[in-house]
Amino acid sequence: MNQAHRVVILGGGFGGLAAARSLRNVPVQVTLVDRRNFHLFQPLLYQAATGWLSPANITSTLRAILKRQENARVLLGEVESIDTERRCVLLDGGVAEIAYDTLIVATGSRPFYFGNESWQAIAPGLKTIEDATTIRSRIFVAFEAAERENDPAKIPGLLTFAIVGGGPTGVELAGALGEIAHDTLKHDFRNIDPSKTRILLLEGGERVLPTYPAELSTKAAASLEKLGVTVRVKALVSDIRPDVLVVKRDEEFENIPCRTVIWAAGVQASPLGKAIAKSTGASVDRAGRITVGPDLTIAGHPEIFVIGDLATYVHDTGNPLPGVAPVALQQGKYVGRVISRRIKTKPIEKFHYRDRGNMAIVGHASAVAEMGRLRFSGYFAWLAWLFVHLINLIEFQNKILVLVQWGWYYFSRNRAARLITGGTTLKRDPGEAATNDRLRKHG
């Protein structure tokens, strides 16, 4: 009896999971490997970071998702390396290995600090559940610290929040912070006025949402201003210290007293990308993403597919596809079709991305959307944003939980998940707290 074709998928994000599910009726053995036991719905991660949703609302365990797919198994593990000659994946320091006939690499990306990695402890990015809970704690700790501060001169710095990066994540975070300050916490404190909170959205380019049409960028900026957000474009961060943010604009430097900084300025490929490139000879771009062919494989290695944020695909327009969930989803489904057609020895067409538009929520009942030639904003764009994200949640129970939370917030303006968790205290600055927390974990 011939052994089934072995497909190993690294990463349980949008791309990896889409690939696994698309192979349910194909005569292959699928092994999905991830260092987490759950799939994270990243487009709603900012809502977990701002207390709107609980992390459990936007996660689904991989085993539960694939439990009815008999040709698939899930393994929890950290990928150590890939032996392309022997065609096997080494896990957890080499203590285990998994052989493959076809390998799909979809390990995603991480925040990119442009060579200033020391900033990460002070200005966390938003890519994981841990990032979301860390940011959530820092946001609400800042208000608590201001409430008990006896020196009036220090309160403005405690109530200053800066988001670095004016893409969709930065815009959505800034809008959420504006709502927290002006609505959610409006009556919660006695010694401070949360409405006096200063929220800065810093974008190095000429406008926020730079990949969107200019008219939508303008409308998004106007909506943010109504929420009390100060939008600064052509603003480059030159240094981040525990209580001071240094910003350069027009050759002038400004020191901004600031307790809380959130990084949304860029991403880079996961470290596995460079390891694969070294063993296969594949080329990588400045962000560490692997250049793939028209069928999403590495040149000279038709058995290795690279998809999602880890891949650079330029075969339609000459420009790389954006690192967004729809790209990863379509690539995952495409790879599943390619594997099926290979087994049946049928011809294969190149991957083609179907751009169905972009959306970004700006605040309560406000969003901007681009769908083909249709561009709109405001309430109807907000409804479209809610609908698209709701139907794309993986499990039915997540859809119900998120819908209930959204409905509750719409009428009450109350964020139910305003928990301060972890080792954050009011005595330490964010950088020192993060450093000490890492020392406790690894010491």
VOGU-3710 file (C-alpha; in Angstrom, 3 decimals, decimal comma):
1> mnqahrvvil> 0,000/0,000/0,000  1,441/3,368/-1,051  1,992/5,962/1,632  -0,191/9,063/1,327  1,486/12,238/0,099  2,763/14,085/3,183  1,945/17,797/3,399  3,471/19,703/6,314  2,174/23,196/7,043  4,127/25,539/9,291
11> gggfgglaaa> 1,880/28,156/10,887  -1,788/28,136/11,845  -2,581/31,673/10,749  -4,886/32,632/7,899  -2,716/31,173/5,147  -1,710/27,937/6,846  -5,201/27,184/8,086  -6,755/27,957/4,699  -4,292/25,556/3,060  -5,060/22,801/5,554
21> rslrnvpvqv> -8,831/23,129/5,166  -8,622/23,247/1,356  -6,993/19,784/1,440  -9,818/18,079/3,329  -10,958/16,055/0,313  -7,532/15,498/-1,223  -5,759/12,110/-0,717  -2,909/13,523/1,352  -1,786/13,425/4,988  -1,749/16,947/6,425
31> tlvdrrnfhl> 0,333/17,916/9,452  -0,171/21,450/10,769  2,570/22,688/13,111  2,316/25,812/15,228  3,964/27,041/18,414  0,515/28,063/19,634  -2,488/25,796/19,930  -4,873/28,393/18,542  -5,686/30,461/15,476  -5,748/34,204/16,089
41> fqpllyqaat> -8,084/36,500/14,160  -5,585/39,351/13,889  -7,844/42,011/12,299  -9,674/42,282/15,634  -6,566/42,144/17,797  -6,636/45,899/18,370  -10,067/45,476/19,986  -8,572/43,050/22,500  -5,763/45,561/23,114  -8,251/48,312/23,925
51> gwlspanits> -10,640/46,322/26,122  -13,452/46,008/23,606  -13,190/42,232/23,195  -11,785/39,452/25,319  -8,857/37,557/23,739  -10,967/34,392/23,847  -13,468/36,042/21,481  -10,943/36,213/18,640  -9,142/32,885/19,052  -10,067/29,322/18,141
61> tlrailkrqe> -8,096/26,198/19,010  -6,577/24,548/15,952  -7,584/21,072/17,055  -11,217/22,155/17,363  -11,163/23,709/13,892  -9,708/20,596/12,243  -11,253/17,893/14,420  -13,607/16,686/11,678  -10,919/16,648/9,007  -9,704/13,051/9,156
71> narvllgeve> -6,630/13,577/6,979  -5,265/16,365/9,200  -3,392/16,359/12,481  -2,114/19,235/14,632  1,251/19,319/16,379  2,326/21,883/18,957  5,965/22,775/18,489  8,615/25,360/17,687  10,292/24,966/14,308  14,048/24,811/14,795
81> sidterrcvl> 15,162/24,385/11,183  14,307/22,791/7,858  16,501/20,181/6,218  15,698/20,704/2,544  17,916/17,835/1,377  16,298/15,238/3,608  12,940/16,981/3,327  12,159/17,136/7,009  11,295/19,759/9,614  13,149/19,761/12,942
91> ldggvaeiay> 11,167/20,799/16,010  12,087/21,972/19,505  15,860/21,933/19,272  15,964/18,886/17,046  14,257/16,509/19,493  11,608/15,691/16,880  11,429/15,755/13,109  8,639/15,522/10,576  9,187/14,310/7,026  7,379/15,999/4,156
101> dtlivatgsr> 6,754/15,573/0,460  5,330/19,083/0,208  6,071/21,890/2,646  3,939/25,018/3,110  5,592/27,774/5,135  3,211/30,376/6,559  4,878/31,587/9,749  3,877/35,210/9,353  5,631/38,340/10,533  6,635/40,325/13,593
111> pfyfgneswq> 7,053/44,052/14,377  9,944/45,811/12,637  11,778/48,572/14,523  14,143/49,570/11,711  17,232/48,529/13,624  16,125/49,976/16,973  15,197/46,727/18,712  15,701/48,312/22,149  12,478/50,252/21,555  10,420/47,072/21,687
121> aiapglktie> 10,401/46,943/25,497  8,964/50,466/25,663  6,798/50,500/22,531  5,249/47,050/21,977  3,883/46,090/18,589  0,580/44,332/18,069  0,974/40,853/16,566  0,134/38,391/19,364  -2,346/37,896/22,188  0,445/38,699/24,637
131> dattirsrif> 1,054/41,984/22,817  -2,645/42,821/23,096  -2,855/42,140/26,835  0,395/44,050/27,439  -0,902/47,084/25,543  -4,280/46,863/27,274  -2,602/46,845/30,687  -0,360/49,780/29,834  -3,273/51,851/28,581  -5,341/51,454/31,724
141> vafeaaeren> -2,334/51,575/34,066  -1,537/55,012/32,616  -4,942/56,322/33,724  -4,547/54,712/37,153  -1,090/56,273/37,565  -2,437/59,698/36,616  -5,328/59,329/39,080  -2,997/58,903/42,030  -0,250/61,293/40,873  0,217/64,218/43,284
151> dpakipgllt> 2,417/66,316/41,017  0,211/68,119/38,436  3,233/68,603/36,163  3,573/64,846/35,641  -0,051/64,135/34,793  0,064/65,331/31,126  2,886/62,892/30,379  0,950/60,042/31,961  -2,118/60,931/29,889  -0,237/61,183/26,605
161> faivgggptg> -0,499/58,207/24,258  1,443/57,905/21,014  0,795/55,457/18,201  3,682/55,204/15,744  2,449/54,330/12,252  -0,605/55,595/10,410  -1,652/52,409/8,628  -4,949/50,609/9,369  -3,732/49,251/12,729  -2,500/52,658/13,867
171> velagalgei> -5,695/54,400/12,779  -7,920/51,832/14,480  -5,890/51,963/17,708  -5,952/55,768/17,749  -9,705/55,849/17,240  -10,238/53,292/19,998  -8,068/55,311/22,406  -10,088/58,420/21,601  -13,279/56,588/22,506  -11,754/55,250/25,719
181> ahdtlkhdfr> -10,764/58,741/26,849  -13,919/60,572/25,828  -16,598/57,931/26,382  -15,624/54,754/28,241  -13,729/56,365/31,145  -15,631/59,640/31,181  -17,084/59,202/34,686  -14,699/56,658/36,202  -12,119/58,908/37,880  -12,247/61,616/40,541
191> nidpsktril> -8,891/63,396/40,370  -8,324/63,458/36,606  -10,398/64,296/33,549  -9,848/61,515/30,962  -11,165/63,796/28,206  -7,955/65,818/28,540  -5,967/62,813/27,347  -3,576/63,605/24,509  -3,501/61,018/21,725  -0,903/61,333/18,974
201> lleggervlp> -0,932/59,388/15,727  2,484/59,720/14,082  2,931/58,877/10,407  6,221/59,263/8,574  4,544/59,676/5,169  2,384/62,443/3,803  -0,932/61,013/4,997  -2,479/58,319/7,151  -3,709/55,164/5,424  -1,146/55,706/2,650
211> typaelstka> -2,292/52,659/0,647  -5,884/53,951/0,525  -7,238/56,574/-1,883  -6,341/60,104/-0,772  -9,961/61,088/-0,203  -10,456/58,258/2,294  -7,222/59,176/4,092  -8,525/62,719/4,474  -11,867/61,521/5,825  -10,172/59,142/8,256
221> aasleklgvt> -7,938/61,941/9,573  -10,968/64,217/10,018  -12,838/61,502/11,938  -9,832/60,965/14,200  -9,614/64,678/14,944  -13,262/64,591/16,096  -12,272/61,840/18,554  -9,557/64,046/20,026  -6,682/62,426/18,151  -3,871/64,677/16,922
231> vrvkalvsdi> -2,655/63,412/13,564  0,905/64,293/12,619  2,256/63,386/9,213  5,866/63,575/8,028  6,733/62,820/11,664  9,656/60,457/12,207  10,449/58,911/15,588  14,151/59,298/16,339  14,186/57,942/19,903  11,894/56,310/22,436
241> rpdvlvvkrd> 12,714/56,488/26,132  10,581/55,346/29,094  8,996/58,774/29,616  9,981/60,735/26,507  9,289/60,332/22,807  11,598/62,207/20,417  9,987/63,144/17,091  11,608/64,769/14,078  9,554/67,017/11,765  11,027/69,312/9,130
251> eefenipcrt> 14,535/69,018/10,552  13,292/69,983/14,019  13,273/67,667/17,009  10,577/67,653/19,677  10,748/65,917/23,050  7,260/64,780/24,003  6,612/63,624/27,586  4,821/60,338/27,014  4,206/57,301/29,195  2,607/54,987/26,638
261> viwaagvqas> 3,858/54,314/23,101  2,393/51,690/20,757  4,292/50,575/17,663  2,373/50,116/14,406  4,985/51,350/11,942  6,159/48,223/10,174  6,626/44,471/10,125  9,322/42,034/9,114  9,156/38,369/8,201  9,547/35,703/10,851
271> plgkaiakst> 13,160/34,557/11,450  12,419/31,260/9,726  12,430/33,097/6,401  16,172/33,797/6,500  16,906/30,213/7,519  14,929/28,897/4,540  16,594/31,375/2,207  20,022/30,236/3,385  19,296/26,561/2,774  17,515/27,038/-0,572
281> gasvdragri> 19,336/30,015/-2,066  16,104/31,974/-2,283  16,303/35,754/-2,343  14,772/37,894/0,391  13,777/41,556/0,530  14,718/44,098/3,203  11,935/42,874/5,468  13,179/39,281/5,262  10,366/38,065/3,004  11,119/35,272/0,539
291> tvgpdltiag> 10,669/35,911/-3,169  8,365/33,274/-4,632  7,483/32,252/-8,164  4,122/32,539/-9,956  2,966/29,329/-8,235  4,154/30,537/-4,783  7,087/28,100/-4,688  10,780/28,794/-4,170  12,906/28,688/-7,324  14,515/25,248/-7,616
301> hpeifvigdl> 12,291/23,834/-4,872  8,835/23,119/-6,276  8,036/21,153/-3,113  8,257/24,269/-0,902  5,475/26,861/-0,922  5,799/30,151/0,969  2,649/32,187/1,569  1,255/35,096/3,575  3,412/37,731/5,257  6,529/35,613/4,718
311> atyvhdtgnp> 6,275/35,794/0,913  6,997/38,484/-1,670  4,805/37,995/-4,734  5,185/40,526/-7,570  3,936/38,675/-10,636  0,707/40,599/-11,297  1,574/44,273/-10,914  5,299/44,317/-10,240  4,608/45,442/-6,678  4,559/43,131/-3,640
321> lpgvapvalq> 1,151/42,119/-2,347  0,219/43,686/1,002  0,580/41,698/4,202  -3,137/41,399/4,916  -5,417/38,502/5,770  -7,209/38,282/2,372  -3,882/37,727/0,599  -2,925/34,904/2,963  -6,375/33,321/2,714  -6,378/33,313/-1,087
331> qgkyvgrvis> -2,818/32,010/-1,222  -3,634/29,194/1,214  -6,622/28,091/-0,861  -4,586/28,344/-4,062  -1,826/26,108/-2,685  -4,430/23,521/-1,735  -5,699/23,521/-5,332  -2,163/23,258/-6,722  -1,370/20,210/-4,590  -4,620/18,569/-5,647
341> rriktkpiek> -3,920/19,233/-9,329  -0,353/17,974/-9,008  -1,592/14,667/-7,636  -4,002/14,419/-10,564  -1,233/15,556/-12,959  -3,351/18,442/-14,186  -1,958/21,771/-15,450  -1,431/24,584/-12,951  -2,142/28,272/-13,456  -0,236/31,006/-11,653
351> fhyrdrgnma> -1,623/32,611/-8,522  -3,767/35,700/-9,079  -4,886/37,862/-6,187  -8,426/39,199/-6,343  -8,459/42,483/-4,475  -11,895/42,909/-2,923  -11,063/46,225/-1,290  -9,840/47,742/1,944  -11,604/48,803/5,110  -10,560/50,513/8,318
361> ivghasavae> -12,728/51,386/11,284  -12,074/54,864/12,684  -14,403/55,039/15,655  -17,952/54,511/16,854  -20,169/54,082/13,771  -17,419/55,437/11,528  -15,149/53,731/9,003  -13,681/54,135/5,525  -14,014/51,546/2,788  -12,827/50,946/-0,747
371> mgrlrfsgyf> -14,512/48,177/-2,717  -13,532/48,231/-6,355  -14,548/51,610/-7,739  -16,836/52,215/-4,782  -15,410/54,437/-2,055  -17,466/55,420/0,964  -17,156/56,344/4,614  -19,183/56,887/7,762  -21,962/54,710/9,142  -22,499/52,431/6,139
381> awlawlfvhl> -18,773/51,793/5,807  -18,779/50,889/9,505  -21,641/48,413/8,986  -19,804/46,872/6,032  -16,640/46,563/8,148  -18,585/44,824/10,942  -20,270/42,417/8,526  -17,083/41,424/6,674  -15,131/40,781/9,862  -17,980/38,936/11,545
391> inliefqnki> -18,525/36,447/8,728  -14,792/35,754/8,487  -14,431/34,680/12,113  -13,646/30,975/12,141  -16,064/29,415/14,633  -19,769/30,068/15,109  -19,422/30,674/18,835  -16,873/33,419/18,145  -19,312/35,097/15,784  -22,014/35,095/18,471
401> lvlvqwgwyy> -19,696/36,306/21,256  -18,277/39,122/19,155  -21,715/40,172/17,904  -23,025/40,385/21,491  -20,002/42,405/22,629  -20,310/44,767/19,681  -24,008/45,251/20,372  -23,366/45,936/24,056  -20,690/48,488/23,247  -22,809/50,203/20,592
411> fsrnraarli> -25,528/51,030/23,098  -23,532/51,418/26,321  -20,089/52,623/25,104  -18,681/50,378/27,839  -15,658/48,161/27,180  -16,162/44,997/29,192  -12,587/43,641/29,061  -10,718/46,491/30,779  -8,478/44,188/32,753  -4,978/45,046/33,961
421> tggttlkrdp> -3,060/41,775/33,893  0,537/40,599/34,126  3,284/42,146/36,220  2,564/45,779/35,405  2,690/48,091/38,425  2,384/51,835/38,924  5,879/52,235/40,370  7,970/51,155/37,399  8,324/52,711/33,978  7,247/50,560/30,977
431> geaatndrlr> 10,783/49,794/29,798  11,980/48,738/33,232  8,842/46,690/33,820  9,261/44,789/30,551  12,941/44,160/31,200  12,330/42,879/34,722  9,488/40,669/33,555  11,780/39,000/30,989  14,478/38,491/33,635  11,994/36,780/35,931
441> khg> 10,824/34,450/33,145  14,272/33,439/31,933  16,351/33,821/35,064
//
